[in-house]
Amino acid sequence: MSQPPTSQSWNAGRYARNARFVAELAATVVELLAPRPGERILDLGCGDGALTEQLAALGCAVVGVDGDPAMVEAARARGLDARLVDGQALSFEGEFDAVFSNAALHWMRAPDAAIAGVRRALRPGGRFVGEFGGHGNVATITVALVAVLAARGADGIGAIPWYFPTAEAYAGKLQSHGFVVDRIELIPRPTPLPTDMAGWLETFADPFFSRLPAGQRAAARADALALLAPCLRDERGRWTADYVRLRFAAHHGEG
């Protein structure tokens, strides 16, 4: 059976329903950015624009970019300057005071291309601040999904769509592209899910289930939930995702 590409499809309404916590938990990384009125900021992987909107409300001139048309449309509906751009192929040249990214860089599996584009986009001395999935992020969920696919003869390892580096590995990549790393750390952050694990899988796990025939996907999701329940669901039925975040602040090494 031919395998589909390791990519995630997005639905803005589904994302808002099941994943609003992604923006709500970003206050600390926004504080690390320390945006100032009048700054020109690029929001890399802006999604539906929830955080882009917050930066604009602080008086920043913000451009949001995302690789998914539905997300860009949702961001534009907020009145934002949102553009359909591959985050691994940025074409901006020296026009931003800062590049900000939340919960997006782990979807960019060509990290060197993404970092190089960020550096080009920044003015000398400009800041690159972000948070994304780090080493060990959703490890329990990933193992369950791989096992469910393997039981059905599908390649679960090949379906993994994420890049979850260690702090040391990502710091090395930043430095190799001319950034000075001011701060970088892995932060375990078990995250209560506002809906449940079924909603999380519906929102984020397309690359796994799309490897199965349509008629097998509902049963595969049910099997994944059964595997995950003893580890990630408490006695009251509340689900928690085993998140580990990589938070960093760096600056353009010139200027």
C-alpha positions in Angstrom: 0.0 0.0 0.0 1.4 3.4 -0.9 1.9 5.7 2.0 0.7 9.3 2.1 3.2 12.1 3.0 3.9 12.8 6.7 1.7 15.9 6.9 -1.1 17.3 9.0 -4.3 18.6 7.6 -5.9 21.5 9.5 -9.5 22.6 10.2 -9.8 26.0 11.8 -13.0 25.3 13.6 -11.8 21.9 14.9 -8.5 23.6 16.1 -10.4 26.3 18.0 -12.6 23.7 19.6 -9.9 21.2 20.7 -6.7 23.2 20.8 -7.4 26.7 22.1 -5.1 25.9 25.0 -2.1 26.2 22.7 -2.5 30.0 22.6 -3.8 30.3 26.1 -0.6 28.7 27.5 1.7 30.9 25.6 1.8 33.9 28.0 5.3 33.0 29.2 6.9 32.9 25.8 5.2 36.2 24.9 6.8 37.7 28.0 10.1 36.3 26.9 9.6 38.1 23.5 8.9 41.3 25.4 7.3 43.0 22.4 7.4 46.8 22.2 4.9 49.1 20.5 6.1 50.0 17.0 8.2 46.9 16.5 7.7 44.9 13.3 7.3 41.2 14.3 6.9 38.1 12.2 4.6 35.4 13.7 6.0 32.2 12.2 3.3 29.5 12.1 0.5 31.9 13.2 -2.3 29.4 12.9 -5.7 31.1 13.3 -4.1 34.3 14.5 -5.0 34.1 18.2 -1.5 35.1 19.4 -0.9 37.4 16.4 -3.9 39.4 17.4 -2.5 39.8 21.0 0.8 41.1 19.6 -1.0 43.6 17.3 -3.1 44.8 20.3 0.2 45.7 22.1 1.0 48.1 19.3 3.3 46.0 17.2 3.1 45.8 13.4 2.7 42.0 13.0 2.8 39.8 9.9 1.5 36.3 10.4 2.6 33.5 8.1 1.3 29.9 8.0 1.4 27.0 5.5 -2.2 26.1 5.8 -4.9 28.0 3.8 -7.7 27.4 6.3 -5.6 28.8 9.1 -4.5 31.9 7.1 -8.2 32.5 6.2 -9.1 32.3 9.9 -6.3 34.8 10.8 -7.4 37.2 8.1 -10.9 37.0 9.4 -9.5 38.7 12.6 -8.4 41.6 10.5 -4.7 40.5 10.5 -2.0 40.7 7.9 -1.7 36.9 7.4 0.0 35.3 4.5 0.2 31.8 3.1 3.9 31.0 3.3 5.9 27.9 3.9 7.9 28.5 7.1 10.8 26.5 5.7 11.0 28.8 2.7 10.8 32.4 4.0 11.7 35.1 1.5 11.8 38.2 3.8 15.0 40.2 3.9 16.0 42.1 6.9 12.7 43.7 7.7 11.7 42.4 11.2 12.8 43.4 14.7 11.7 40.0 16.0 10.5 36.6 14.8 8.1 34.9 17.2 6.9 31.3 17.0 4.6 29.2 19.2 3.8 25.5 18.8 4.7 25.6 15.1 8.5 24.8 14.7 8.0 21.1 15.5 5.9 20.8 12.3 8.8 22.1 10.2 11.0 19.1 9.6 13.6 21.0 7.8 14.8 23.0 10.8 17.9 24.4 9.1 15.9 25.9 6.3 13.4 27.4 8.8 16.2 28.9 10.9 18.1 30.3 7.9 14.9 32.0 6.7 14.4 33.5 10.1 17.9 34.9 10.2 17.4 36.5 6.7 14.1 38.0 7.8 15.6 39.7 10.9 17.4 43.1 11.1 20.9 43.0 12.6 20.4 42.3 16.3 16.9 41.1 15.9 15.4 38.6 18.2 14.1 35.0 17.5 11.9 33.8 20.4 9.8 30.7 20.4 8.4 27.6 22.1 7.6 24.3 20.5 7.6 20.6 21.2 11.0 19.3 22.5 12.6 16.0 23.1 10.1 13.6 24.8 7.1 15.6 23.8 3.9 13.4 23.6 6.1 10.4 23.9 3.3 8.2 25.4 0.9 9.3 22.7 3.4 8.6 19.9 4.2 5.1 21.2 0.5 4.2 21.3 -0.1 5.5 17.8 2.9 3.6 16.4 1.7 0.4 18.1 -1.8 0.8 16.8 -0.5 1.2 13.2 2.0 -1.6 13.5 -0.8 -4.0 14.6 -2.5 -3.2 11.3 0.6 -3.6 9.2 1.2 0.1 8.7 4.5 2.0 9.2 3.9 4.0 12.4 7.5 5.1 12.7 7.4 6.6 9.2 4.2 8.4 10.1 5.7 10.5 12.8 5.3 14.1 11.6 7.2 16.0 14.3 10.7 17.3 15.0 11.3 17.3 18.7 14.9 18.2 19.4 16.9 18.4 22.6 17.9 21.8 23.8 21.6 21.1 22.9 20.7 20.0 19.4 18.6 23.1 18.7 21.0 25.5 20.3 23.7 24.0 18.0 21.5 24.7 14.9 20.8 28.2 16.0 24.5 28.9 16.5 25.4 27.4 13.2 23.2 29.9 11.5 24.7 32.9 13.2 22.4 33.3 16.3 23.6 34.0 19.8 21.5 31.8 22.1 20.4 33.8 25.2 18.2 31.1 26.7 17.1 27.6 25.9 15.5 24.9 28.0 13.3 21.9 27.9 10.2 22.3 30.1 8.0 19.3 31.1 4.4 20.6 30.9 1.7 18.0 31.4 -1.3 19.7 29.8 -4.9 19.1 30.7 -7.0 18.7 27.6 -10.1 20.9 27.5 -12.0 18.3 25.5 -10.5 14.9 25.7 -7.9 12.7 24.0 -10.3 11.9 21.2 -10.3 15.6 20.3 -6.5 15.8 20.5 -6.2 12.8 18.1 -8.7 14.3 15.8 -6.8 17.6 15.7 -3.2 16.5 15.6 -2.8 12.9 14.5 -3.9 12.8 10.9 -0.5 11.7 9.7 -0.9 8.4 11.6 -4.5 7.5 10.8 -4.3 8.6 7.1 -2.0 5.6 6.6 -4.9 3.3 7.2 -7.9 2.5 5.0 -10.8 4.7 5.9 -12.7 1.8 7.2 -10.1 1.0 9.8 -9.5 4.5 11.3 -12.4 4.6 13.9 -11.3 1.3 15.4 -7.7 2.4 15.4 -8.6 5.6 17.3 -10.5 3.5 19.8 -7.5 1.2 20.3 -5.2 4.2 20.8 -7.5 5.6 23.4 -7.7 2.3 25.2 -3.8 2.1 25.3 -3.5 5.7 26.5 -6.2 5.7 29.2 -4.2 3.9 32.0 -1.4 6.5 31.6 -3.1 9.8 30.7 -6.7 9.6 32.0 -7.4 10.1 35.7 -10.1 8.5 37.8 -12.6 11.3 36.9 -12.1 10.8 33.2 -9.9 13.8 32.7 -7.2 13.6 30.1 -3.7 15.1 30.2 -1.2 15.2 27.3 2.4 14.5 28.1 3.9 17.7 26.7 7.5 18.7 26.9 8.2 22.2 25.5 11.5 23.7 24.2 11.5 27.4 24.9 14.3 29.6 23.6 15.4 33.2 23.0 18.2 34.1 20.6 19.4 37.1 18.7 20.9 37.8 15.3 24.6 37.8 15.9 25.3 41.0 13.9 24.5 44.4 15.3 
